[in-house]
């Protein structure tokens, strides 16, 4: 199995993309709708935001991901019913993972892939660390996991992006349609989060972090598209990503200095400025028309 990890992917998406590739799917298509995505999914298990579009696109291509099983008794029953050879994504505290640098040192959520064996030993793959051929016994796997996600593929409905469409032009239309609402909703929600308990004040930064990752992944998709660098130069501009990083760091600073409204307001202003740049690009692409 080829293990896949690059900028923009977290350990959870590393596993999804690695398995998609192993199933023969064009995993880059999973990034094709990330520019316009603004409605992210909050994961209470790891206290982060995740893209909805990546999983939705993979599922439309024939990849089936079950809902995470978080109760140990339910995980045990599901694992017992899982056929040998099938794959699952396991969420586990890194402190319990023998090959993790954090093993027996620090706690932190981590995801990796496991292929069920015919006996009690199961082969594990960790795309984030580039490790395969690791093994864990059932007794060290299921009880220590905080989530079990079984994964399958439907060979009859696998597909790639429709070659008759211009995905960049299509996304530009989506951006023009949804970006103003996304901006308005985020600024309103960020203000609410900042007035909440200490843990919630970190949510604006975490939201922006996921949006930044989405832009790295969208650039990865665009790299394989005809004349994308010429048509969407913003996504191939290093300062663009530095600005996103500055916004993320600004919101983290605002969370740590809650008494100062100025840092939060400045981060909001910079965030709005980034959306204005993206809307301007979308207008240019829309005006130029489809390349197909």
C-alpha positions in Angstrom: 0.0 0.0 0.0 1.3 3.4 -1.0 1.1 5.7 2.1 0.1 9.3 1.3 0.9 12.4 3.3 1.5 15.9 2.2 0.8 19.5 3.3 -2.9 20.1 4.1 -3.7 16.6 5.2 -4.1 15.7 8.8 -3.7 12.1 10.1 -7.4 11.4 9.6 -7.4 12.5 6.0 -4.1 10.8 5.4 -5.9 7.5 6.1 -8.9 8.3 3.9 -6.7 9.4 1.0 -4.3 6.5 1.3 -7.2 4.0 1.2 -8.9 5.8 -1.7 -5.7 5.4 -3.6 -5.4 1.8 -2.6 -9.0 1.3 -3.9 -8.0 2.7 -7.3 -9.8 6.0 -6.9 -8.6 9.4 -8.2 -8.1 10.8 -4.7 -7.2 14.3 -6.0 -10.8 14.7 -7.0 -11.6 14.7 -3.3 -10.0 18.2 -3.2 -11.9 19.6 -6.2 -14.6 21.3 -4.2 -12.6 22.7 -1.3 -12.3 26.3 -2.5 -16.0 27.1 -2.0 -16.4 25.0 1.2 -17.3 27.0 4.2 -19.6 24.8 6.2 -17.1 22.6 8.1 -17.9 19.7 10.5 -16.9 20.0 14.1 -15.4 16.8 15.5 -15.9 16.7 19.3 -13.7 13.7 19.7 -10.5 15.5 18.6 -11.9 19.1 19.1 -11.1 20.1 15.5 -13.0 21.1 12.4 -13.0 18.8 9.4 -13.9 19.1 5.7 -17.3 17.7 4.8 -16.5 17.8 1.0 -13.5 15.4 1.1 -15.6 12.6 2.5 -18.7 13.4 0.5 -16.7 13.4 -2.8 -14.9 10.1 -1.9 -18.3 8.5 -1.1 -19.7 9.7 -4.4 -16.8 7.9 -6.0 -17.7 4.6 -4.3 -15.8 4.7 -1.0 -17.9 3.8 2.0 -17.0 5.1 5.4 -19.1 4.0 8.3 -19.8 6.4 11.2 -17.2 6.4 13.9 -17.9 3.8 16.7 -16.9 5.3 20.0 -18.4 2.8 22.5 -16.1 -0.1 23.3 -18.8 -2.7 23.3 -20.1 -1.6 19.9 -16.5 -1.5 18.5 -15.9 -5.1 19.7 -19.1 -6.4 18.0 -18.3 -4.5 14.8 -14.7 -5.7 14.7 -15.8 -9.3 15.4 -18.2 -9.0 12.3 -15.5 -7.4 10.1 -14.2 -10.0 7.5 -10.5 -10.7 7.4 -8.8 -8.5 4.9 -11.1 -5.6 5.3 -9.7 -2.2 6.3 -10.7 0.2 9.1 -9.5 3.6 10.3 -8.6 3.5 14.0 -8.5 6.5 16.3 -6.3 6.0 19.3 -4.4 8.0 21.9 -0.9 8.3 20.6 0.4 7.4 24.0 -0.8 3.8 23.4 0.6 3.5 19.8 3.9 1.6 20.0 5.4 3.3 16.9 4.3 6.8 17.8 6.9 9.3 18.9 4.5 10.1 21.8 4.3 6.5 22.9 4.1 6.4 26.8 5.1 10.1 26.8 2.2 12.4 25.9 -1.5 12.1 25.1 -3.0 13.1 21.8 -5.5 11.8 19.2 -4.1 10.0 16.2 -5.5 8.0 13.3 -4.0 5.1 11.4 -5.2 2.2 9.1 -5.6 -1.4 10.1 -6.2 -4.4 7.9 -7.9 -7.2 9.8 -5.9 -10.4 10.0 -7.2 -14.0 10.1 -5.9 -14.5 13.6 -5.4 -12.1 16.5 -2.6 -10.0 14.9 -3.5 -7.2 12.5 -1.3 -5.2 10.1 -1.3 -1.5 10.7 -0.3 1.4 8.3 0.4 4.9 9.5 0.6 7.3 6.5 1.5 10.3 8.7 4.7 8.7 9.8 5.2 6.7 6.6 5.2 3.4 8.5 3.7 0.0 7.3 4.1 -3.6 8.5 3.3 -2.6 12.1 1.2 -5.1 14.0 -1.2 -4.9 16.9 -3.2 -7.7 18.6 -6.9 -7.3 19.0 -6.5 -6.9 22.8 -4.2 -3.9 22.2 -6.3 -2.5 19.3 -10.0 -2.3 20.1 -10.0 -1.6 23.9 -7.4 1.2 23.4 -9.2 2.8 20.4 -11.5 5.8 20.8 -13.0 5.3 17.4 -13.4 2.6 14.8 -14.4 3.5 11.2 -14.8 0.6 8.8 -14.1 1.3 5.2 -15.2 -0.4 2.0 -15.5 0.4 -1.7 -18.3 -0.1 -4.1 -16.7 -1.1 -7.4 -19.8 -0.5 -9.4 -20.0 3.2 -8.7 -16.4 4.4 -8.8 -15.9 7.5 -10.9 -13.6 10.4 -11.4 -14.3 14.1 -12.2 -16.5 14.6 -15.3 -14.0 15.5 -18.0 -16.6 17.5 -19.8 -16.8 20.0 -16.9 -14.4 22.8 -16.0 -13.9 22.3 -12.3 -12.2 25.6 -11.7 -14.9 27.5 -13.4 -17.5 25.6 -11.5 -15.9 26.3 -8.2 -15.6 30.0 -9.1 -19.4 30.1 -9.5 -19.8 28.4 -6.1 -17.4 30.9 -4.5 -19.4 33.8 -5.9 -22.6 32.2 -4.6 -21.5 31.1 -1.1 -18.4 33.1 0.0 -20.4 36.2 1.1 -22.6 34.1 3.4 -19.6 32.0 4.6 -17.8 35.2 5.6 -20.8 36.7 7.4 -21.5 33.5 9.3 -17.9 33.0 10.4 -17.5 36.5 11.7 -20.7 36.3 13.6 -19.9 32.8 15.0 -16.3 33.8 15.9 -17.6 36.7 18.0 -19.9 34.2 19.8 -17.0 31.8 20.4 -14.8 34.5 21.8 -17.4 35.3 24.5 -17.7 31.7 25.6 -15.6 29.5 27.9 -11.8 29.4 27.4 -11.8 26.2 25.3 -14.3 27.8 22.8 -12.1 30.8 22.2 -9.7 28.6 20.2 -12.4 27.6 17.7 -12.0 30.6 15.3 -8.3 29.7 14.9 -9.1 26.0 14.4 -11.7 26.9 11.9 -9.3 29.0 9.9 -6.6 26.3 10.2 -9.0 23.8 8.4 -9.8 26.4 5.7 -6.1 27.0 5.2 -5.5 23.3 4.9 -8.3 23.2 2.3 -6.5 25.7 0.2 -3.3 23.7 0.2 -5.3 20.7 -0.9 -7.1 22.7 -3.5 -3.8 23.9 -4.9 -2.7 20.2 -5.0 -5.8 19.5 -7.2 -5.2 22.5 -9.4 -1.6 21.4 -10.1 -3.1 18.7 -12.3 -5.5 20.9 -14.1 -4.9 22.6 -17.5 -3.5 26.1 -17.2 -4.7 26.3 -13.6 -1.6 28.3 -12.4 -2.3 30.9 -15.1 -6.0 31.1 -14.4 -5.8 31.0 -10.6 -2.4 32.4 -9.7 -3.5 33.3 -6.2 -3.4 29.6 -5.2 0.2 29.4 -6.4 1.3 32.5 -4.5 3.4 32.0 -1.4 2.3 35.3 0.3 -1.3 34.2 0.0 -0.7 31.3 2.3 1.4 33.5 4.6 -1.6 35.8 5.0 -3.8 32.8 5.9 -1.2 31.7 8.5 -1.1 35.2 9.9 -4.9 35.2 10.3 -4.8 31.8 12.1 -2.0 33.0 14.4 -3.9 36.2 15.1 -7.0 34.3 16.2 -4.8 32.1 18.5 -3.3 35.3 20.0 -6.8 36.7 20.4 -7.8 33.6 22.4 -4.8 34.0 24.7 -5.4 37.8 25.2 -9.1 37.9 25.6 -9.0 41.2 27.4 -7.8 42.9 24.1 -10.5 43.2 21.4 -8.0 44.8 19.0 -6.2 41.6 18.1 -9.5 39.8 17.4 -10.8 42.7 15.3 -7.6 42.9 13.3 -7.8 39.1 12.6 -11.4 39.5 11.4 -10.4 42.3 9.1 -7.5 40.3 7.6 -9.8 37.3 7.2 -12.4 39.4 5.3 -9.5 40.7 3.1 -8.6 37.2 2.1 -12.2 36.5 1.1 -12.2 39.6 -0.9 -9.1 38.4 -2.8 -10.8 35.1 -3.5 -14.0 36.7 -4.7 -12.0 38.9 -7.0 -10.3 35.9 -8.5 -13.6 34.1 -8.8 -15.0 37.1 -10.7 -12.1 37.1 -13.1 -12.4 33.3 -13.8 -16.2 33.7 -14.3 -15.7 36.6 -16.6 -13.2 34.7 -18.7 -15.6 31.8 -19.0 -15.2 28.1 -19.1 -12.0 26.6 -20.5 -13.9 23.5 -21.8 
